[in-house]
Amino acid sequence: MSVPYETAACEPPDSSDSPEEHLARLLGRALNSFELPDETVRRLDCALAHDGSLHSAHHSAGLHRETYRHTWLLADGSALTLWELVHNTAPGSEPQHEVYVDEEELRTATARLSLPPEAPDFELPVTETAFTLPAVRHVYVPDDSPDHARRLLRRAENADRPDTETAALLSTACAHRITQAFGRPSRAGRATLCFSLYEHAFLLGDGGEVSLWEVEHTVTPDGRHMCEVYASEDAARRAMERRAARAAERTPERGAGQA
């Protein structure tokens, strides 16, 4: 059973908030957030979804203690959980928030609280968190994806490359994957023109996906290497066909014009 937390000590979550907003609020209110490992925070930077639920509670004589389980779905398909401790046992009875990376640390912190041992306590079982997300077509690897997108667009020489709006959207990417697409080679006369076509798939922070299609070839007047980038596979393949057709016009059939 998963019970949403809706207590006075903790602001109820808004389901429309992004995973980054949930994380920012948690770290902002936790007094010990600076103790979290940098690697943990880095992994959470590209989370796709968040689920928060009440795990246990203890109330007695005006004192209270609750623990909350916060779980994020990451870009690589794994899940990462942080445990939040909320209590009012400090002087002044103001709610205090603390965050921990595992249950053992949480239990150690809870044992230090000044709560009557005879007070009623309840704990909910830890259950598997189910996330609802759009289907993801690729297995992504978290990386410096915005920089990869910038470099890809910077080396594109075609005038109809993706616009600045696409570049701005890709600045929010948190992971990407590169795969080669194959198809029948184009021919100019009897010479086979070799093109390389790659899909650069980007995973955005909101779970959306954007792909750019890179064409690499040497079908240029001086034979130099050229890179073109398109917003769709169809556009990339049409560009390949156009270049192949122009090369065919410039390349006579072997034996043409011979007696």
N, C-alpha and C positions, 0 to 999 in steps of 0.2 A: 504494500500500500504506500502511496506517495501522498503526503499531506502538504499542500502549499502553506508557506509560512505567512501568517497575517497577524502578527502581534504588534503591540505598541512599541516594542523595542526594535523592531525591524520593519523598514518600509516595504510594503507589499510590492512584488515585482510586476512590472508591466510587460505583458507578453509581446508587445510590439518593439520593445527595446532590443538592441543588437547585443550579441555576446560581449562585444567590447565595452558597451555601456554597463552591463552587469558587472564585468570585471572591474571597471573603473570605480564604480560605487563601492564594491566590496573592499578594494584596496584603499579607497579614500577614507572609509570609516574605521578600518582595522588599525589599532594602535601599533601593532607589530608587523605591519606589511613589509617594512624594510628588511625583515629577516627572511623573507621568502627567497629561495635560490633564484638567481638571475635566469637560469635555464628554464625554470618553471614558468616565469613570467613571459619569457620569449616564446615558449611554445603556445601559451594562451593568446598571444597577440593575433594569431590567425584562426581562432576558434570559429566554428561554423554555427554552433547552437549552444544554448545554455539551459540547464534545468536546476531549479532550486527547490528543496523540500525540507521540512522539519524532521529532524532525526531523533531528538530526545529533549526532555524538559524536566525541570525540578522547581517547584514553587513552595515557599513556606515563609510565614511571618513577614510578608512584605518583600522578601528576597526571591529572586528568580534566576534561573539559568536555563538557557536553551542552546541547543547545537543544531546547526543547519548544514546540510550537505549540498555543495555546489558542484555540478558536473558539467564539463564542457566537451563537446564533440570537436575533435581536431581534424585538420585537413587530411591527415594520413589515415583516417578512419578509427583511430584510437580515442579513448576517453581519458580525461584528467579531472581528478576530484580535489577540491579544497574544502576544509572543514572550518566553519565559522562558529565561534563561541561568543554568546551574548549573555552578559550578567550585570547585576547591579549591586555587587558585594563590595565595591570600592567605596571609600569615604565620600559622602555626599549622595550616594544611591543613584548617581547618574549611570545610565546604561553604558557599558564598555563593550567594545567589539574587538575580537582577536581572530586571527586566521592561521590555520595550520595545514601542512601538506599531507599528514596521515593521521590515522586514528590514535596511534600510540602517543604522538605529541599532544593530541586533543585530550586524551585521558589524563596525561601528566598535568596539563594546565587545569583541567577540571578538578583534580584532586586538591589543588592549592586553594580553591575557593572556600570561603567561610559560610558554609550552608549546614543547617542542622541535619545530622545523619539520618534522623528518623522521618524526615519529610518525604512525602510520596514522590516517586520518580517513575517516569515511563520512558520506554525506548522503542522506536519503530524499527523493524527489520530493514536492513539494507537490501534493496531490490535493484534489479537491472534497469537502467535508465533507457527509455525508448525515445528516440528523437525522430521527428517528422521533418524530412528535408526533401527538396527536389532531387530526383535521381541524378547522380554524378556519373558521367560517362568515363572518366579517366581516374587512374590512381596518380595522385599528385605528390610531389616532394616539396616541402616547405623550403624556400630559398629566397634570394634577393630578387624576387620576380619583377618588381617595378623597374629595377635597373636593367634586367634582361629585356623587358619590353622597350625601354628607351633606346637601348643599343640596337635592337632589331629594327625599329622604325627609323633610326638615324642612318643606318646603312642602306635603306631602301632607296632606289634611284627612280622608281616609276612615279610619274606625276599624279597618278590616281591612287596612291597609297592611302591607308586609313588616316582620317583627319585628326585634328587636335582633340575633338570630343572623345574619340576612342583612346587616345593617349592619356587623357585625364582619367578615364574609367580604369585603365590598366595601372594607374598609379596606386590603386587600392588592392592590387593583386597580392595574394599571400602565398601562392604556390603556382608552379607551372610544370608542364611536361612537353617534351619535344618528340614527335614521332615522324618517320618518313612515310610518305604516301606514294604508292606505286601505281603505274598505269602503262598503257602501251606507248612506246617511244614514238616521237614524231619523225618524219622522214623528209629530207630535202633532196630530191633526185634520188640517187642511190646511196647517199650518205645519211647515216643515222645521226640525228641530233639528240644529244643527251641532256635532259633537264633533270634537276633534283627538286622535288617538292616536299616541303616539310610543314607539318601542322604544329604551331606553337599554341598549346591550350593553356589558358590561365584560369585559375580559380580565384574568385573574388571573395572579399570578406563576408558578403551576405549569402554565400553559397552559389551564386551565379557563375556561369562559365562563359568565357569569350575566347574565340580562336582566331589567330592570324595565320595566313598561309604564305609561306616563303618559297619563292622560285629562285633557284640558283642555276645559272647557265653561262655559256661563253658565246652565245649567238649574238655577237656584237661586231661592228665593222672591223675592229682591230683584234678581235679574238680574246679580248680581256674578260675576266670574270665579272659577272654582274649579279646583283641581288635585287629582287622585286618583292614587295609584300602586298597582299590583298586581304580584304575582309572576309572572303568566302572562298571555298574550294572551287566553285564554278568559275568565279572571276579569275582565279589563278590559272585554271586549265585553259580558259579562253585566251588568256595572255600567252600561254605557251603555244597554243595553236597558231595565233597570229604571228608570233616570231618565227615559228617553223615555216609558215607559208611564205613570209618575206624572204627567209633564207633560201627556200626552194626556188623562188624567182631569180635569185642571184646565182644559183648553182646549176649550171647546165648538166643535162644528162651525159653520162660518160659516152663518148663517141659522137656526140652531137656536132654537126658541122664538118665531120670527116667524110671523105669520099668513100 
